[in-house]
């Protein structure tokens, strides 16, 4: 499917796939804009879409009490910790992800589950 010709609300995948859960990248077409989680693999596709604006969706940072956390507030979400979301944890109960890669995985999963990306 040509992304430029997609209807509003359409979910495309890249590379093209009939199974959106197995696709490596999801691209949501909304309000005339293609939205996706940035990846260097998408640079050739992004170049065909026209003007590209990159906007931060989150921050993955070292956690003061050890490990890593994902701050999803730029996307309207919570802080993600290894043992839950920030709003679900009492002060001092949050436990950081052991590795940055785990925090990045949680970040990508949150964007997929809550933003359809």
C-alpha positions, 0 to 999 in steps of 0.5 A: 500500500502506498502510504501517501494514498492511505485513508485517514486512520489507516495502519500500514506496515513496513516492510509491507506485511499482512500481519501487523503484529509481525511487521517490524514497523507500524505507520499510522496515517492520521490527519494527513500525517504519517506517524511512526517510531523513528528508525534509521531503517525508515529513512528511505520511506520517510524521504518519499513522504515529503517533509519529515518532522521528528518529535520526541515521544519519550525519554529513557534515562538512568534511574537514581535508585539504579537501573533505567526508566522510560518517561512517556510524558511527552506522549501523554503517558506515565513513567515506566519502571520494571515493576509497573507504571509511575502512577501505580507505585507509591514513592520509593517502590519503583524499581528500574529496568536492569538494562537500558535495552529493557527500558527501550523495549518497554517504551516501544511496547507502550507506544504500540499498545497506547498509540498504535505505533 
